[in-house]
Structures are given as structure tokens and as C-alpha cells.
Amino acid sequence: MFIATLSGIFRFRDLPEEFGPYVQFKAAIEKREIKDDDMIAVLDIMGTTSHHVLFLDSYNSVSEIRKELREADAKVNVTTLKILEGHL
């Protein structure tokens, strides 16, 4: 199992260019149109060069985020969970 740590929380308009392809990919999977004001959390998947994207308005609780990451064979560290909880 991989550990996911928070890389950052951004509005789409302020998203660093390096995360753009990951956000576009996640939006395509969710059939979502991205808006400039969407709040997006980007998680680094430790031991890989991959990132996991969370559109924060899609979740009601951190347990939903934990479940999604578990399905991706990842676990969120405690600090990241606390930060995400404050943004939900």
C-alpha cells in the first residue's frame, strides 16, 4: 500500500502547470467541467511519480476520500487528513 501526502490545495486558476495533466485526467474520468474557482487537492503518492487529484466539492467527509484512496491502494497520512478535513 502506498502513502498519499498532500502536495497542495489550489483553486484551478492557480494550479501549478505540472499538475494540469492529472487534473484533466481526473476531470475526464468524472465527466466534470472544471471551473476556475474549483478547489483541488493534489496528493503525492509516495514511492511513485504519480499524483492523486481530489475535487474537494465532490466529498462530504474524509471517510469518502479514504475509501477512494483505498481503492487506489493508497492510504492518507494523518496530517493530510486533518488538513483536508478543514477544507471540506
Secondary structure, 3 states (H helix, E strand, C coil): CEEEEEEEEEEHHHCCHHHHHHHHHHHHHHCCCCCCCCEEEEEEECCCCCEEEEEHHHCCCHHHHHHHHHHCCEEECHHHHHHHHHHC
